[in-house]
Amino acid sequence: MLLDLNERLELLKLLPSEGDYAALKSLRVAREIFSPNPKEITQTDMVSGYGPDSKPYTNWNPQKASQLIKDCPVEKYIAGVIRDKLAALNKQQKLNQAQFSIYEKFVIDYT
């Protein structure tokens, strides 16, 4: 599936951090696939740190990130996890603009 870096970063936020052994193995692979590589980090001026409230943050140039498209193999299990999470957010009316394109790809257009 073709995903730009903004979409991949948003997908990382949706992936659960808990599950059974098989799920955690699949989730680890998905995180590796969706994560930016060193070249993408440099190209998007990505920086991470801690804010004054001690919460971690990551900033990047979204215009540059939208041009960094990668063909990501997405396991059927992972696609289902993402689709279920996005469908639940939609039902709760909690989707945001950053999730719009991935909702279309994983829920509306997914075959």
N, C-alpha and C positions, 0 to 999 in steps of 0.2 A: 504494500500500500504506500502510495506517495504521500509523505508528510513533511511539512516544513518544520524548521526548528521550533517555532512558536507552538505548533501543535504538539510536537514531541514533548516539550517542556510541560505543557498542560496535561498531557497524558500521564507523565510521571506523578503529578499531584493526585490523579485519580486512582492509581494502583494501590491496593491495600497492602499493609505491612504485616498482616497476619494471615495464617491459613495452615493447611496441612502440609506435609513434606513435599508432595508433588506440586502443590500450588506454589509454594515458596520457590521451588526450583524454576518453575515457569516464570514467575514474577521476576526473579533475578535476571533471567535471560532477557525479558522484556525491558527491564531497567537499563541493561547494557546496550540494547538496540536503540532505545529512545534517548539515551543520554548524549549530550554533545561531546564531540571529540576535541582534542586540543586545538585543532585548526579552526573549528567552528567557534570555540571560545574566544580565540584571538580575533576572528573575523567579525564577531558581533560585539566586541568590546565588553565582554561579560566580566562582571566583578561580583564577588560574594564577600560577605562580612557579617558583622553584628551591629545592629542599630543601637541607639541610646537606651532602648528598652531591653537590650540584651537578646532580642529576637533575631534569628538569622534572616538574611535577605540575599537576593540575587537580582542584579539589574543587568540588562542587555539592550541592544539596539533592535527593536522589533522589526524595523524596516529591513535591516540587513538579514535578520533571522528568517524573514518570510521568503527570502531568495535562496536559502539553503535547504533544498529539497532532497530528501533521501528516500529511497525505496526500502521500506521496512517490512521484513517478514513478520507477520503477526499470527501467532498460534491461535487456533480456534478457541481454546480455553481463555486466553487473554482477551481476544475479541469479545467473547461473551461477558467477561468480567467488566470490561469497559462499557459495552452496550448496556448491561444491567445498571451500572452506576449512572450513566448518562440518562437512561430512561427514568430512573428514580428521581434524579435532579429535575428533569422536565416535569414529572408528575407533581413534584413539590413546588414547581415554578421557581426553581433556584438555579437554572442555567444562567451562565453569564456570557458576555460577548466573546471571551477567549475560548469558550467551549462550542461556539456556534458551528464552526467548520468541522470539528471532530464529531459533533452530534450528527451532522449530515453524512459524514463518511461512515460512521460506525452504526448508526441507527436507521437512517433513511435510505442510504444508498448501498448498505452492506449486503453482499450476496454470497 
